[in-house]
Amino acid sequence: MDGPPRSLRGSCPFVEDSFSRLSSQSNIYGLSAFPKPKGGSDLLTATLKGKVICFRYQSLRQKIRPVAKEVQFTYIPVDAEIVSLDAFNKSPPKRGLVVGITFIKDSGDKASPFLNIYCDYEPGSEYNLDSIAREYVIVTRRFNSFKLRSQYPYPSRKQQRI
């Protein structure tokens, strides 16, 4: 397979760009590109060891430069392994970004799977990743999905994303 995964083609400006090394490995399920409200896209990358990094382009002194910033998401234990993440914009008329992160926490005799859903409802903070990373809901589950994706429940009507 040549080039980026089909899900990222045409939606992410980082396809041919490179940054620095990640602190630990990741996989295709640890990537999520999402559109920004004023145009363009950002890319979230999660490493297995619990770090989430946001890649974006920033205009500095009439030049466009790549920027990588770690985002500290609340309640991802230090000994947890991130399995997947997804980020998407809420369906109209609501505004804002939603981030879902699945991880496994080893509790001795067996690993426990979790899904954290991050979202901020404070006006003006709906797209601020630092603010979104502090507001979350934990969903405990009996299984862990390797591929975490959002989808319209009624594709023909496109009413809301789940």
C-alpha positions as CSV (number, residue, x, y, z in Angstrom):
1,M,0.0,0.0,0.0
2,D,1.5,3.3,-1.0
3,G,0.7,6.6,0.7
4,P,-1.5,7.4,3.7
5,P,-4.4,5.3,4.8
6,R,-7.6,5.9,2.8
7,S,-9.3,7.5,5.9
8,L,-6.7,10.3,6.0
9,R,-6.3,11.0,2.3
10,G,-7.5,14.5,1.4
11,S,-8.4,15.4,5.0
12,C,-5.0,15.9,6.6
13,P,-2.2,18.2,5.5
14,F,0.5,16.1,7.3
15,V,0.6,13.3,4.8
16,E,4.0,14.1,3.4
17,D,5.4,15.9,6.4
18,S,7.5,14.6,9.2
19,F,8.1,15.7,12.8
20,S,9.9,14.2,15.7
21,R,9.9,10.7,17.0
22,L,7.2,9.6,19.3
23,S,8.1,8.4,22.8
24,S,6.7,5.0,22.2
25,Q,5.0,3.1,19.3
26,S,1.5,3.7,18.0
27,N,-0.7,2.3,15.2
28,I,-3.2,3.4,12.7
29,Y,-6.0,3.3,15.3
30,G,-4.0,5.9,17.3
31,L,-4.5,8.6,14.6
32,S,-7.4,10.9,14.1
33,A,-7.6,13.9,11.8
34,F,-10.4,16.4,12.4
35,P,-11.4,19.6,10.7
36,K,-11.1,22.9,12.5
37,P,-14.0,25.3,12.5
38,K,-12.0,28.1,10.7
39,G,-10.6,25.7,8.1
40,G,-7.8,23.3,7.9
41,S,-7.3,20.1,9.9
42,D,-5.4,19.0,13.0
43,L,-4.1,15.5,13.7
44,L,-4.2,13.7,17.0
45,T,-1.7,10.9,17.6
46,A,-1.8,8.6,20.6
47,T,1.1,6.4,21.7
48,L,0.7,3.1,23.5
49,K,2.3,4.6,26.6
50,G,-0.5,7.2,27.1
51,K,0.8,10.3,25.4
52,V,-1.5,12.2,23.0
53,I,0.1,14.8,20.6
54,C,-1.7,17.3,18.4
55,F,0.0,18.2,15.1
56,R,-1.0,21.3,13.3
57,Y,0.4,24.0,11.0
58,Q,0.8,27.5,12.4
59,S,1.5,30.7,10.6
60,L,4.6,32.4,12.1
61,R,6.1,35.5,10.5
62,Q,4.5,34.8,7.1
63,K,5.7,31.2,7.1
64,I,3.8,28.1,7.8
65,R,5.5,25.9,10.3
66,P,4.5,22.5,11.7
67,V,3.8,22.5,15.5
68,A,3.5,19.4,17.8
69,K,2.0,19.8,21.2
70,E,1.3,17.2,23.8
71,V,-2.3,17.3,25.2
72,Q,-2.7,16.1,28.8
73,F,-6.0,14.2,28.8
74,T,-7.5,13.7,32.3
75,Y,-7.6,10.2,33.7
76,I,-5.4,8.2,31.4
77,P,-3.4,6.3,34.0
78,V,0.4,6.2,33.7
79,D,0.4,2.4,33.4
80,A,-2.4,2.3,30.8
81,E,-1.9,1.5,27.1
82,I,-3.9,3.5,24.7
83,V,-5.6,1.3,22.1
84,S,-7.4,3.8,19.8
85,L,-8.7,7.3,19.6
86,D,-11.2,9.2,17.5
87,A,-12.0,12.9,17.2
88,F,-15.0,14.5,15.4
89,N,-17.1,17.7,15.4
90,K,-20.6,17.6,16.9
91,S,-23.5,17.5,14.5
92,P,-25.2,20.8,13.8
93,P,-26.8,22.8,15.4
94,K,-24.4,21.9,18.3
95,R,-20.8,23.0,18.1
96,G,-17.6,21.6,19.4
97,L,-15.1,18.7,19.3
98,V,-15.6,15.3,20.8
99,V,-12.6,13.0,21.5
100,G,-12.9,9.3,22.4
101,I,-9.9,7.4,23.8
102,T,-9.9,3.6,24.5
103,F,-7.3,2.2,26.7
104,I,-6.5,-0.9,28.7
105,K,-5.4,-0.7,32.4
106,D,-3.7,-3.7,33.8
107,S,-5.1,-4.5,37.3
108,G,-2.9,-7.4,38.2
109,D,-4.7,-10.6,37.1
110,K,-6.5,-9.1,34.1
111,A,-6.6,-6.1,31.9
112,S,-9.6,-3.8,32.2
113,P,-10.8,-1.9,29.0
114,F,-12.1,1.7,29.3
115,L,-13.5,4.3,26.9
116,N,-13.1,7.9,27.9
117,I,-15.3,10.5,26.0
118,Y,-14.0,14.1,26.2
119,C,-16.1,17.1,25.4
120,D,-16.5,20.7,26.6
121,Y,-19.8,22.5,26.6
122,E,-18.4,25.9,27.9
123,P,-19.1,28.6,25.3
124,G,-15.8,29.5,23.6
125,S,-14.0,26.3,24.7
126,E,-15.8,23.9,22.4
127,Y,-12.6,23.5,20.2
128,N,-9.9,24.2,22.8
129,L,-8.1,20.8,23.2
130,D,-6.7,21.7,26.7
131,S,-10.2,22.5,27.9
132,I,-11.8,19.5,26.3
133,A,-9.1,17.2,27.8
134,R,-10.4,18.0,31.3
135,E,-14.1,17.2,30.8
136,Y,-14.7,13.5,30.4
137,V,-17.0,10.6,31.0
138,I,-15.6,7.1,31.7
139,V,-17.4,4.1,30.2
140,T,-16.3,0.7,31.5
141,R,-16.7,-2.2,29.1
142,R,-16.2,-5.9,28.9
143,F,-14.4,-5.6,25.6
144,N,-12.0,-3.1,23.9
145,S,-12.4,-2.1,20.3
146,F,-9.2,-1.7,18.3
147,K,-10.9,0.7,15.9
148,L,-12.8,3.5,17.5
149,R,-14.9,5.5,15.0
150,S,-17.9,7.8,15.1
151,Q,-20.8,7.2,12.7
152,Y,-24.2,8.7,11.9
153,P,-26.9,6.3,13.2
154,Y,-29.1,7.2,10.2
155,P,-26.9,7.8,7.2
156,S,-29.7,9.0,5.0
157,R,-30.8,11.6,7.5
158,K,-27.5,12.6,9.1
159,Q,-29.1,13.7,12.4
160,Q,-26.5,13.1,14.9
161,R,-23.2,11.3,15.4
162,I,-22.7,8.5,17.9
